[in-house]
């Protein structure tokens, strides 16, 4: 459910993460509740951007970063940290692994022949976003997204059966090579997690058309930016000035931020917006409210001025 054309939408983290003292709660006291929307990151993107046949995150982000995604199918192959436990192994982190480009290239170097032997090409599009170009006509495997797999047993989210075996073997070889890589020993001495796996997901080809009712987006998320660009709408980096001047019909992406940062760094900008135009407050957990400038007069509801 996108915001109505006369309102500006704020995409926020899960509602449960905002404690009772958070300043956003004061807005909710005076706002009107709406019907719930999509829950989760990918579902939230799919709610705002219509892509026929699903959301090919790999092709979209590769096209944004390198401009060469057309005429091929792609997989995301994001650097990841996997932790063995008594029952198998769990995905603890994926992307945003404090990697520099030189370090990312060094980690990828021994992996490229492994993918090459399977007829694939491993590309380091950015330190946190790696991609695999699949052979022409190759079937697209179904992998869980990072948000679905984080904290869970890897085996439950890997392709199963005979068709999935080649991918399980490939990932096992990747994990062995990364475990042995000397850069991971250095990372441990620096107190940062090792890069001991890749997470494959978001497979597909570049879509012909992406549709949205949004007029523009403010945010730093790569997939959101890729969708906006493919839909032909404006994309602006997230700054206080951009937020304070955002017009109706736009989306401001705050859902990836810590709630404490929203309360300190971004709250003055949100308050300024709420005083001059309608805001739809859309939480990643699905809850929706609308707050209008005159709602501040609802003193009987409490929640501050």
VMD Tcl script that draws the C-alpha trace (Angstrom):
set ca {
  {0.00 0.00 0.00}
  {1.67 3.20 -1.15}
  {0.90 6.55 0.39}
  {-1.89 8.65 -1.08}
  {-0.73 11.26 -3.62}
  {-1.29 14.13 -1.17}
  {0.95 12.66 1.54}
  {4.63 11.94 2.00}
  {5.54 8.43 3.16}
  {8.13 7.60 5.82}
  {9.26 3.97 5.74}
  {10.31 3.15 9.29}
  {11.79 0.16 11.20}
  {9.57 -2.36 12.99}
  {7.20 -0.63 15.39}
  {8.26 -2.87 18.29}
  {11.76 -1.38 18.16}
  {10.45 2.06 19.23}
  {10.25 2.21 23.02}
  {7.47 4.20 24.75}
  {9.77 7.21 25.30}
  {10.74 7.52 21.62}
  {9.50 10.84 20.17}
  {7.78 9.03 17.31}
  {5.29 7.58 19.79}
  {4.02 11.11 20.44}
  {3.07 11.41 16.77}
  {1.24 8.10 16.83}
  {-0.93 9.27 19.75}
  {-2.42 11.93 17.50}
  {-2.35 10.10 14.16}
  {-5.08 8.09 12.44}
  {-4.53 4.36 12.06}
  {-4.67 2.91 8.54}
  {-5.07 -0.62 7.25}
  {-1.81 -2.60 7.58}
  {0.60 -2.98 4.69}
  {3.39 -5.38 3.76}
  {5.76 -6.74 6.37}
  {9.50 -6.96 5.78}
  {12.06 -5.36 3.50}
  {11.48 -7.22 0.23}
  {7.72 -7.33 0.68}
  {7.79 -3.60 1.34}
  {9.69 -2.98 -1.89}
  {7.33 -5.25 -3.83}
  {4.38 -3.31 -2.42}
  {5.74 -0.04 -3.78}
  {7.25 -1.27 -7.06}
  {5.43 -3.64 -9.41}
  {7.76 -6.02 -11.26}
  {6.23 -8.76 -13.38}
  {7.42 -12.20 -12.30}
  {9.01 -11.25 -9.00}
  {11.84 -9.04 -7.79}
  {15.20 -9.85 -9.47}
  {17.38 -8.03 -6.95}
  {20.66 -9.19 -8.49}
  {19.98 -7.96 -12.03}
  {18.55 -4.66 -10.80}
  {21.46 -3.85 -8.49}
  {24.08 -5.01 -11.00}
  {22.55 -2.74 -13.65}
  {22.62 0.20 -11.23}
  {26.28 -0.40 -10.35}
  {27.77 -1.57 -13.62}
  {25.20 -1.02 -16.37}
  {25.78 -4.47 -17.92}
  {22.95 -6.61 -16.52}
  {20.90 -6.83 -19.73}
  {20.83 -10.09 -21.73}
  {21.87 -12.25 -18.77}
  {20.55 -13.75 -15.56}
  {22.18 -12.87 -12.26}
  {22.42 -13.87 -8.61}
  {23.46 -11.74 -5.67}
  {26.49 -13.30 -3.97}
  {26.84 -11.09 -0.92}
  {29.78 -11.57 1.49}
  {28.51 -13.29 4.63}
  {29.46 -14.55 8.07}
  {28.34 -18.06 8.95}
  {28.73 -19.48 12.46}
  {28.80 -23.28 12.98}
  {26.80 -24.65 15.90}
  {25.73 -28.03 17.25}
  {22.93 -28.40 14.72}
  {24.68 -27.07 11.60}
  {25.51 -23.45 10.77}
  {23.70 -20.14 11.02}
  {23.84 -16.99 8.93}
  {24.81 -14.19 11.31}
  {25.56 -11.33 8.90}
  {25.27 -10.58 5.20}
  {26.43 -7.42 3.45}
  {27.74 -4.38 5.34}
  {30.74 -6.41 6.47}
  {33.19 -3.50 6.83}
  {35.01 -4.44 3.64}
  {37.13 -2.20 1.45}
  {37.30 -2.76 -2.30}
  {40.89 -4.05 -2.22}
  {40.01 -6.52 0.52}
  {36.86 -7.63 -1.33}
  {38.84 -8.26 -4.51}
  {41.43 -10.28 -2.60}
  {38.76 -12.47 -1.01}
  {37.03 -13.01 -4.35}
  {40.18 -13.87 -6.29}
  {40.43 -17.58 -5.31}
  {36.65 -17.98 -5.70}
  {36.44 -16.85 -9.32}
  {37.90 -20.09 -10.77}
  {35.37 -22.11 -8.76}
  {32.50 -20.21 -10.32}
  {34.25 -20.27 -13.68}
  {34.45 -24.08 -13.63}
  {30.66 -24.06 -13.16}
  {30.20 -21.78 -16.18}
  {29.54 -18.66 -14.09}
  {31.30 -15.33 -13.63}
  {31.77 -13.85 -10.14}
  {31.81 -10.04 -10.17}
  {32.68 -7.73 -7.26}
  {30.32 -4.86 -8.03}
  {31.09 -3.10 -4.72}
  {32.70 -4.26 -1.46}
  {29.33 -5.35 -0.03}
  {27.54 -6.33 -3.23}
  {28.91 -9.18 -5.34}
  {27.10 -10.72 -8.29}
  {27.20 -13.97 -10.28}
  {26.47 -13.95 -13.99}
  {24.76 -17.22 -14.90}
  {25.22 -19.15 -18.15}
  {22.71 -18.44 -20.89}
  {19.58 -20.53 -20.39}
  {20.61 -21.76 -16.94}
  {17.71 -22.39 -14.54}
  {17.36 -19.80 -11.78}
  {17.71 -21.43 -8.36}
  {15.40 -20.40 -5.56}
  {17.37 -19.01 -2.63}
  {16.02 -17.32 0.49}
  {16.72 -13.63 0.93}
  {19.11 -12.56 3.71}
  {16.24 -11.21 5.82}
  {14.57 -14.64 5.69}
  {17.72 -16.58 6.55}
  {19.48 -14.39 9.13}
  {19.92 -16.25 12.41}
  {18.56 -19.51 11.02}
  {20.03 -22.85 10.02}
  {21.58 -22.54 6.56}
  {20.50 -26.00 5.47}
  {16.85 -25.01 5.76}
  {17.37 -22.23 3.19}
  {19.57 -23.97 0.61}
  {18.17 -25.55 -2.57}
  {17.30 -29.18 -1.91}
  {17.16 -32.32 -4.02}
  {19.26 -33.33 -7.00}
  {18.93 -29.92 -8.69}
  {20.14 -28.17 -5.54}
  {23.12 -30.44 -5.01}
  {25.43 -28.53 -7.38}
  {24.73 -25.32 -5.45}
  {25.35 -26.95 -2.08}
  {28.65 -28.36 -3.37}
  {29.62 -24.97 -4.82}
  {28.88 -23.14 -1.57}
  {30.80 -25.72 0.43}
  {33.88 -25.18 -1.76}
  {33.49 -21.41 -1.41}
  {33.31 -21.71 2.38}
  {36.44 -23.88 2.52}
  {38.43 -21.38 0.46}
  {37.25 -18.40 2.49}
  {37.94 -20.18 5.78}
  {41.54 -20.66 4.66}
  {42.00 -17.11 3.38}
  {44.68 -15.19 5.35}
  {42.61 -11.99 5.28}
  {40.10 -13.60 7.62}
  {42.80 -14.15 10.24}
  {43.61 -10.45 9.96}
  {39.97 -9.54 10.32}
  {39.70 -11.52 13.54}
  {42.69 -9.66 15.01}
  {40.88 -6.40 14.18}
  {37.75 -7.62 15.96}
  {35.56 -7.78 12.86}
  {33.68 -10.88 11.69}
  {35.28 -13.14 9.09}
  {33.93 -13.38 5.56}
  {33.51 -17.15 5.45}
  {30.63 -17.60 3.00}
  {28.62 -15.97 0.24}
  {24.86 -15.69 0.34}
  {23.24 -16.35 -3.02}
  {19.80 -14.84 -3.58}
  {17.69 -12.51 -5.73}
  {18.10 -14.42 -8.99}
  {16.61 -13.39 -12.31}
  {16.95 -11.25 -15.40}
  {16.55 -7.50 -15.72}
  {12.83 -6.67 -16.02}
  {11.52 -4.74 -19.00}
  {9.28 -2.51 -16.90}
  {9.08 -1.45 -13.25}
  {5.95 0.46 -12.24}
  {5.34 2.60 -9.17}
  {2.93 5.29 -8.01}
  {5.77 7.06 -6.20}
  {7.12 10.33 -7.58}
  {10.58 9.93 -6.07}
  {12.55 8.37 -3.21}
  {15.00 9.61 -0.61}
  {17.30 6.91 0.72}
  {20.62 5.11 0.49}
  {19.47 1.52 -0.03}
  {20.94 0.04 -3.23}
  {17.95 -2.09 -4.27}
  {15.50 0.74 -3.58}
  {17.65 3.02 -5.73}
  {17.84 0.42 -8.49}
  {14.06 0.01 -8.55}
  {13.50 3.76 -8.58}
  {15.93 4.24 -11.43}
  {14.35 1.46 -13.49}
  {10.91 2.95 -12.82}
  {12.13 6.33 -14.08}
  {11.65 8.31 -10.88}
  {14.07 10.56 -9.00}
  {16.40 9.20 -6.32}
  {18.01 11.52 -3.77}
  {20.58 10.56 -1.09}
  {19.30 10.70 2.48}
  {20.21 14.03 4.09}
  {18.41 16.29 6.54}
  {17.96 18.93 3.86}
  {16.48 16.43 1.41}
  {14.01 15.16 4.00}
  {12.88 18.62 5.10}
  {12.12 19.64 1.50}
  {10.55 16.36 0.31}
  {7.26 16.88 -1.56}
  {4.05 14.81 -1.40}
  {4.11 11.57 -3.33}
  {7.69 10.72 -2.34}
  {9.05 7.94 -0.11}
  {11.65 8.61 2.59}
  {13.48 5.40 3.50}
  {14.44 5.25 7.19}
  {13.69 1.56 7.76}
  {17.37 0.53 7.81}
  {18.33 2.96 10.58}
  {18.70 2.32 14.33}
  {15.73 3.86 16.13}
  {18.09 5.85 18.38}
  {19.57 7.52 15.29}
  {16.07 8.43 14.14}
  {15.38 10.02 17.54}
  {18.57 12.10 17.53}
  {19.87 12.70 14.01}
  {16.68 12.71 11.94}
  {13.86 13.68 14.27}
  {14.07 17.48 13.76}
  {13.59 16.92 10.03}
  {10.60 14.62 10.62}
  {9.03 17.15 13.00}
  {9.46 19.90 10.44}
  {7.67 17.77 7.85}
  {4.80 16.87 10.16}
  {4.05 20.56 10.75}
  {3.56 21.40 7.08}
  {2.17 18.36 5.22}
  {0.46 14.99 5.73}
  {2.80 12.12 6.55}
  {2.11 8.42 6.20}
  {4.12 6.53 8.81}
  {4.72 3.05 7.40}
  {6.51 0.56 9.62}
  {8.50 -2.40 8.31}
  {6.34 -4.58 10.56}
  {3.25 -3.57 8.57}
  {1.50 -0.97 10.76}
  {0.39 2.26 9.08}
  {-0.68 5.68 10.39}
  {-1.31 9.08 8.81}
  {-0.53 12.30 10.67}
  {-1.75 15.67 9.36}
  {-0.59 19.13 10.44}
  {-3.86 19.93 12.20}
  {-3.62 16.72 14.24}
  {-1.25 18.53 16.60}
  {-4.38 20.24 17.98}
  {-5.68 16.88 19.25}
  {-4.47 17.78 22.74}
  {-6.99 15.39 24.33}
  {-5.04 12.44 22.92}
  {-1.87 13.41 24.80}
  {1.55 12.57 23.43}
  {3.02 16.07 23.69}
  {2.71 19.05 21.40}
}
mol new
graphics top color blue
foreach p $ca { graphics top sphere $p radius 0.5 }
foreach p [lrange $ca 0 end-1] q [lrange $ca 1 end] { graphics top cylinder $p $q radius 0.2 }
display resetview
